[in-house]
Amino acid sequence: MNANVPVNIPLIGEEEKRLLVECIDSGWISSEGPFVKEFEEKFSSRVGRQFGITVTNGTAALEAGLASLDLSPGDEVILPSNTIISCAQAVVRAGGVPIPVDCDPVTWNMTARHVANAVTPRTRAVMVVHIFGLPVDMDPILKLVEKHQLTLIEDAAQAHGQTYKDKPCGSFGLLSTFSFYPNKLITTGEGGMIVTDSAEVAERCRSLRNLCFQPRRFVHERLGWNLRMTNLQAALGVAQLPRMNDLLKKKREMGRYYTENLADIPGLQLPLPSTEYAANAYWVYGIVLSDQLPFDAEEAMRRFGENGIGTRPFFWPIHEQPILRKMGLCADVVAPVSERIARRGFYIPSGLGMSRSQMDQVIDVAHKVLR
């Protein structure tokens, strides 16, 4: 059945409509339009970076970013097992070997301890991924990366507006990537961005997103992609950027409201409200069922669906992905926490366009189906 309360409702306002009409009336609807450059400059500045390169989506940002590193065959990239396939896919397509590691059972993020145990002489890079609204504890990972002279890649797709010890997520490492999918704090429908302080990396990424054109057009010394963001998409981003702090505040209010009203249901692990380095931004509101409950996440989501509430499962672990196993990858990885939360974790509706009454519907159904 169709959900009465979908898992995500984006918040699109009058300023977005105004800029879209301006864009259409100007005739500049392709990637050549002026909103693209404006969005790149303003968003990269917002996260403390010198350069921004817009692309078609967050996956494209990872793939172009990894390709810019010129990995050699056999180069290993450590990344969390609890993340989307895009992260490992980007490593494989760049010629590297993904090395997934487990996550912390409370924050659901990778830790420096996990990374340290996975470092080998073949390790070239570490990809940190901030999960569901809490950032990775960066200081110990930064020390580890410096000690082993590794490249740091930061996937901040879910961390718009979030900070680590007051420093913007997206400002760490050689390059960082963002997604602007409709469930993100800033959305362009589809879209992504690579941000960096390296002029050389920025230029490589610009070339890779544009078929690696040479000064003589249609002559190519390297294969790239057509990953250009349109002016229409960028107009949406430009309209939303001034509201980022307000949107983040709303997300945190929604997270607190859910916690206040779900905390009395036994057998649920709710998102950690804060750590010593960050307050939760609640990109999505995740729930993990205790082992004592006689059903798993799949059954819980079925029950929510029967009551008109949309849900989504947690990520399936990278090391258990069938395609990677067929390729002979990840066979020796042990990640019990990632495996457990994949089977017992899911998230409930938390889109910025949700009303309080819709949240109350979700809460009522949770009490009904999870007790």
Beta strands, then each sheet from edge to edge (+ up, - down):
strand 1: 51-55
strand 2: 76-80
strand 3: 97-101
strand 4: 123-129
strand 5: 151-155
strand 6: 163-164
strand 7: 167-168
strand 8: 175-179
strand 9: 192-196
strand 10: 268-269
strand 11: 285-289
strand 12: 312-313
strand 13: 345-348
sheet 1: 1+ 9- 8+ 5+ 4+ 2+ 3+
sheet 2: 6+ 7-
sheet 3: 10+ 11- 13+ 12-
end
